[in-house]
Amino acid sequence: MRQTLLYTIKKLLWTVPILVGITFLAFGLGLIARGDPATNRASADPDYIPTEAEIQALREELGLDDPVLVQYGRWMAGVVRGDLGQSLIDDKPVLGELLRLLPNTLLLSVLALAVIAMAGLAGGLLLALFRDSFLDLLGRVLLVLLMSVPGFCMAYFLIWLLAQKLHILPTSGAESLASFVMPCLAVSIGSACVVIRLLRSSLLGEMSKNYILTAQAKGLRRSQIILRHGLRNALTPSVSYVANTFGGLLGGSMITESVFSVPGIGSYALAAINNRDYIAIQGYVLFTGFAFVLTCLLADLLCAWLNPRIRLEG
């Protein structure tokens, strides 16, 4: 119990400087992507050409001429209050827009996580149980092929197959659960293949350990040994990978959301990049960075619970 508590405290303490670093990264990326937001905002109406005086007045109003440290301090003061600023394009609160679009991204992420976890667990166990068989060889070849396909290619293939040819799923939107099936498959197939390979490799590695050899000497079946003894220790690499993948999915899959017209935070960030809306970019990077770090923290704690040796080494 004491070791678990010390390990948790250590992980929490290491998380603090990482989160602070993310604030510097988010603010810095906003500066890099800035361009001239005052000009972009003043030129939002295509029928109106702003004067230089109007653009300069807008720059002063937005504080763009202030020193960088002053801008960072003002931005951080707003972050502490839960204010990520207002979009330079439509004046809408960035945090409000992220929270409005988060349910769609969260639903897509959870569905993809379920597919990755279930397919990875089932596939990894199956290939480990039938090691070096024809099924194992065929499965590994298919895994390599599927992992080699880029996500956007998989997305267009699913649209062609399930929407244009079979006419069973909608191609875009977020009106129903069916609208999320193809985006979910597009972002989860490649990751599921990675989990299958990781789990298979980990399970086969555990099968050479002394405690597994002892279980074999007792006459237990191979399936019993894998499920009762080897699986828990073999899950650690897969859990870490799935958690990192889920953290990335929470940040929004820009390409997938764009291809399937899913109104999520990934498509929101893509629009912000296209419009050079650096306030929205800063808010997006900060929001998703925090989500990713906290997800990885939970994954580390889960791995330590699954494998006590991690706590002892920590």
C-alpha positions as CSV (number, residue, x, y, z in Angstrom):
1,M,0.0,0.0,0.0
2,R,2.8,2.4,0.9
3,Q,4.6,1.6,-2.3
4,T,1.5,2.2,-4.3
5,L,0.9,5.6,-2.6
6,L,4.5,6.7,-3.2
7,Y,4.3,5.7,-6.8
8,T,1.1,7.6,-7.3
9,I,2.5,10.7,-5.6
10,K,5.6,10.5,-7.7
11,K,3.6,10.3,-10.9
12,L,1.4,13.3,-9.9
13,L,4.5,15.4,-9.1
14,W,6.0,14.6,-12.5
15,T,2.7,15.6,-14.2
16,V,2.8,19.2,-12.8
17,P,5.9,20.4,-14.8
18,I,4.6,18.6,-17.9
19,L,1.4,20.5,-17.7
20,V,3.2,23.8,-17.2
21,G,5.3,22.9,-20.3
22,I,2.2,22.3,-22.3
23,T,1.1,25.9,-21.5
24,F,4.4,27.2,-22.9
25,L,3.9,25.0,-26.0
26,A,0.3,26.0,-26.6
27,F,1.2,29.7,-26.3
28,G,4.3,29.3,-28.5
29,L,2.4,27.5,-31.2
30,G,-0.2,30.3,-31.2
31,L,2.6,32.8,-31.8
32,I,4.1,30.7,-34.6
33,A,0.7,30.2,-36.3
34,R,-0.3,33.8,-35.8
35,G,0.4,35.4,-39.1
36,D,-1.6,38.7,-38.8
37,P,-4.8,37.8,-36.9
38,A,-5.8,41.5,-36.8
39,T,-5.9,41.6,-40.6
40,N,-7.7,38.3,-40.8
41,R,-10.4,39.5,-38.3
42,A,-10.8,42.9,-39.9
43,S,-11.1,41.2,-43.3
44,A,-13.8,38.7,-42.2
45,D,-16.3,40.5,-44.3
46,P,-15.2,39.9,-48.0
47,D,-17.2,42.9,-49.1
48,Y,-15.3,45.3,-46.9
49,I,-11.6,46.3,-47.2
50,P,-10.2,47.6,-43.8
51,T,-7.8,50.5,-43.6
52,E,-4.4,50.3,-42.0
53,A,-5.6,52.5,-39.2
54,E,-8.5,50.1,-38.4
55,I,-6.1,47.1,-38.5
56,Q,-3.7,48.9,-36.1
57,A,-6.5,49.8,-33.8
58,L,-7.6,46.2,-33.7
59,R,-4.1,45.1,-33.0
60,E,-4.0,47.4,-30.0
61,E,-7.4,46.2,-28.8
62,L,-6.3,42.6,-29.0
63,G,-2.9,43.3,-27.3
64,L,-0.9,42.0,-30.2
65,D,1.7,44.7,-29.8
66,D,2.5,43.9,-26.2
67,P,5.7,42.0,-25.2
68,V,5.5,38.2,-25.4
69,L,5.8,37.7,-21.7
70,V,2.9,40.2,-21.0
71,Q,0.7,38.3,-23.5
72,Y,1.6,35.0,-21.9
73,G,0.8,36.3,-18.5
74,R,-2.5,37.7,-19.6
75,W,-3.3,34.4,-21.4
76,M,-2.4,32.3,-18.3
77,A,-4.5,34.5,-16.1
78,G,-7.5,33.7,-18.3
79,V,-6.6,30.0,-18.4
80,V,-6.6,29.8,-14.6
81,R,-10.1,31.4,-14.6
82,G,-11.3,28.9,-17.2
83,D,-11.1,31.5,-20.0
84,L,-9.3,30.3,-23.1
85,G,-10.1,33.5,-25.0
86,Q,-12.4,34.3,-27.8
87,S,-12.0,33.2,-31.4
88,L,-10.6,35.9,-33.7
89,I,-13.0,34.9,-36.4
90,D,-16.4,34.8,-34.8
91,D,-15.8,36.2,-31.2
92,K,-17.1,33.0,-29.7
93,P,-15.5,31.7,-26.5
94,V,-12.9,29.0,-27.4
95,L,-13.7,26.9,-24.3
96,G,-17.4,27.0,-25.0
97,E,-16.8,25.8,-28.6
98,L,-14.5,23.0,-27.5
99,L,-17.1,21.9,-24.9
100,R,-19.9,22.1,-27.4
101,L,-18.0,19.9,-29.9
102,L,-16.4,17.6,-27.3
103,P,-19.4,15.1,-27.1
104,N,-19.0,14.1,-30.7
105,T,-15.2,13.6,-30.4
106,L,-15.7,11.8,-27.1
107,L,-18.3,9.5,-28.5
108,L,-16.0,8.7,-31.5
109,S,-13.0,8.2,-29.1
110,V,-15.0,5.9,-26.8
111,L,-16.3,3.8,-29.7
112,A,-12.9,3.5,-31.2
113,L,-11.4,2.6,-27.8
114,A,-13.9,-0.2,-27.4
115,V,-13.1,-1.6,-30.9
116,I,-9.4,-1.3,-30.3
117,A,-9.5,-3.0,-26.9
118,M,-11.9,-5.8,-27.8
119,A,-10.3,-6.6,-31.2
120,G,-6.8,-6.3,-29.7
121,L,-7.6,-8.6,-26.8
122,A,-9.4,-11.2,-28.9
123,G,-6.9,-11.1,-31.8
124,G,-3.8,-11.2,-29.5
125,L,-5.1,-14.2,-27.5
126,L,-6.1,-16.0,-30.6
127,L,-2.8,-15.7,-32.3
128,A,-0.9,-16.6,-29.1
129,L,-3.0,-19.7,-28.6
130,F,-2.4,-20.9,-32.2
131,R,1.3,-19.8,-32.3
132,D,3.1,-20.8,-35.6
133,S,0.0,-22.2,-37.1
134,F,-1.5,-21.3,-40.5
135,L,-4.0,-19.0,-38.7
136,D,-1.1,-17.3,-36.9
137,L,0.9,-16.8,-40.1
138,L,-2.2,-15.5,-42.0
139,G,-3.2,-13.2,-39.2
140,R,0.3,-11.6,-39.0
141,V,0.3,-11.0,-42.7
142,L,-3.1,-9.3,-42.6
143,L,-2.0,-7.2,-39.6
144,V,1.0,-5.9,-41.5
145,L,-1.1,-5.1,-44.5
146,L,-3.8,-3.2,-42.5
147,M,-1.2,-1.3,-40.5
148,S,0.4,-0.1,-43.7
149,V,-2.8,1.5,-44.9
150,P,-3.0,5.3,-44.0
151,G,-6.0,6.4,-42.1
152,F,-7.4,8.6,-44.8
153,C,-7.1,5.8,-47.4
154,M,-9.0,3.5,-45.0
155,A,-11.7,6.2,-44.6
156,Y,-12.2,6.6,-48.3
157,F,-12.3,2.8,-48.8
158,L,-15.0,2.5,-46.1
159,I,-17.0,5.2,-47.8
160,W,-16.7,3.4,-51.1
161,L,-17.6,0.0,-49.7
162,L,-20.2,0.7,-47.0
163,A,-21.9,3.8,-48.4
164,Q,-21.5,3.8,-52.2
165,K,-21.6,0.1,-52.9
166,L,-23.6,-1.5,-50.0
167,H,-25.6,1.6,-49.0
168,I,-25.8,0.7,-45.4
169,L,-24.2,3.6,-43.6
170,P,-24.3,7.4,-44.0
171,T,-21.2,9.1,-45.3
172,S,-21.2,12.2,-43.0
173,G,-22.7,14.1,-40.1
174,A,-23.3,13.2,-36.5
175,E,-27.1,12.8,-36.4
176,S,-27.2,9.2,-35.3
177,L,-24.9,6.4,-33.9
178,A,-24.7,4.9,-37.4
179,S,-22.9,8.1,-38.5
180,F,-20.0,7.2,-36.2
181,V,-19.5,3.7,-37.4
182,M,-17.2,4.4,-40.4
183,P,-15.2,7.2,-38.6
184,C,-14.7,4.7,-35.7
185,L,-13.5,2.0,-38.0
186,A,-11.2,4.3,-39.9
187,V,-9.4,5.4,-36.7
188,S,-9.4,2.1,-34.9
189,I,-8.4,-0.6,-37.4
190,G,-4.7,0.3,-37.6
191,S,-4.4,0.8,-33.8
192,A,-6.2,-2.5,-33.2
193,C,-3.7,-4.3,-35.4
194,V,-0.9,-2.8,-33.3
195,V,-2.5,-4.0,-30.1
196,I,-2.9,-7.5,-31.5
197,R,0.8,-7.6,-32.3
198,L,1.8,-6.2,-29.0
199,L,-0.4,-8.6,-27.0
200,R,0.7,-11.6,-29.0
201,S,4.4,-10.7,-28.5
202,S,4.0,-10.0,-24.8
203,L,2.0,-13.3,-24.2
204,L,4.6,-15.4,-26.0
205,G,7.4,-13.6,-24.0
206,E,5.6,-14.4,-20.7
207,M,5.3,-18.1,-21.7
208,S,9.0,-18.5,-21.2
209,K,9.0,-17.2,-17.6
210,N,9.5,-19.4,-14.7
211,Y,6.1,-19.1,-13.2
212,I,4.6,-20.2,-16.5
213,L,6.9,-23.2,-16.7
214,T,5.7,-24.1,-13.1
215,A,2.1,-23.9,-14.2
216,Q,2.9,-26.1,-17.2
217,A,4.6,-28.6,-14.9
218,K,1.4,-28.8,-12.9
219,G,-0.4,-30.0,-16.0
220,L,-2.5,-27.0,-16.8
221,R,-3.8,-26.5,-20.3
222,R,-2.1,-23.8,-22.5
223,S,-5.4,-21.8,-22.6
224,Q,-5.7,-21.9,-18.8
225,I,-2.1,-20.8,-18.4
226,I,-2.4,-17.8,-20.8
227,L,-5.8,-16.6,-19.4
228,R,-5.1,-17.2,-15.7
229,H,-1.4,-16.4,-15.4
230,G,0.1,-14.8,-18.4
231,L,-2.5,-12.3,-19.6
232,R,-2.4,-9.9,-16.7
233,N,1.4,-9.3,-17.0
234,A,1.3,-9.3,-20.8
235,L,-1.4,-6.5,-20.9
236,T,1.0,-3.8,-19.7
237,P,2.4,-2.7,-23.1
238,S,-1.0,-2.9,-24.7
239,V,-2.6,-0.8,-22.0
240,S,0.0,1.9,-22.4
241,Y,-0.5,2.0,-26.1
242,V,-4.3,2.0,-25.9
243,A,-4.2,4.8,-23.4
244,N,-1.8,6.9,-25.6
245,T,-4.1,6.2,-28.6
246,F,-7.2,7.3,-26.6
247,G,-5.4,10.5,-25.5
248,G,-4.7,11.2,-29.1
249,L,-8.3,10.5,-30.1
250,L,-9.6,12.9,-27.4
251,G,-7.5,15.5,-29.2
252,G,-9.7,14.9,-32.3
253,S,-8.8,13.1,-35.4
254,M,-8.5,16.0,-37.8
255,I,-8.4,14.0,-41.0
256,T,-11.1,11.6,-40.1
257,E,-13.5,14.2,-38.8
258,S,-12.8,16.3,-41.9
259,V,-13.4,13.4,-44.3
260,F,-16.7,12.3,-42.6
261,S,-17.8,15.9,-41.7
262,V,-18.0,15.1,-38.0
263,P,-18.4,18.3,-36.0
264,G,-15.7,17.6,-33.4
265,I,-12.8,19.4,-31.9
266,G,-10.4,18.0,-34.5
267,S,-12.3,19.7,-37.3
268,Y,-12.6,22.8,-35.2
269,A,-8.8,22.9,-34.9
270,L,-8.4,22.4,-38.6
271,A,-10.6,25.3,-39.3
272,A,-8.7,27.4,-36.8
273,I,-5.4,26.5,-38.6
274,N,-6.9,27.4,-42.0
275,N,-8.1,30.8,-40.7
276,R,-4.9,31.5,-38.6
277,D,-7.1,31.8,-35.5
278,Y,-4.2,31.6,-33.1
279,I,-6.4,32.0,-30.0
280,A,-8.4,28.9,-31.0
281,I,-5.2,27.0,-31.8
282,Q,-3.8,27.8,-28.3
283,G,-7.0,26.7,-26.6
284,Y,-7.1,23.5,-28.6
285,V,-3.5,22.6,-27.9
286,L,-3.9,23.3,-24.2
287,F,-7.2,21.4,-23.9
288,T,-6.0,18.3,-25.8
289,G,-2.5,18.4,-24.2
290,F,-4.0,18.3,-20.7
291,A,-6.4,15.5,-21.7
292,F,-3.5,13.5,-23.2
293,V,-1.3,13.9,-20.1
294,L,-4.1,12.9,-17.7
295,T,-5.0,9.9,-19.8
296,C,-1.4,8.7,-19.8
297,L,-1.2,9.3,-16.0
298,L,-4.2,7.0,-15.5
299,A,-2.6,4.4,-17.8
300,D,0.6,4.4,-15.8
301,L,-1.4,3.9,-12.6
302,L,-3.4,1.1,-14.2
303,C,-0.2,-0.6,-15.5
304,A,1.2,-0.4,-11.9
305,W,-1.9,-2.1,-10.6
306,L,-1.7,-4.8,-13.2
307,N,2.0,-5.4,-12.7
308,P,3.3,-4.7,-9.2
309,R,6.9,-4.9,-10.4
310,I,6.4,-1.5,-12.0
311,R,5.7,0.0,-8.6
312,L,8.7,-1.7,-7.1
313,E,11.0,-0.4,-9.9
314,G,9.4,3.0,-9.6
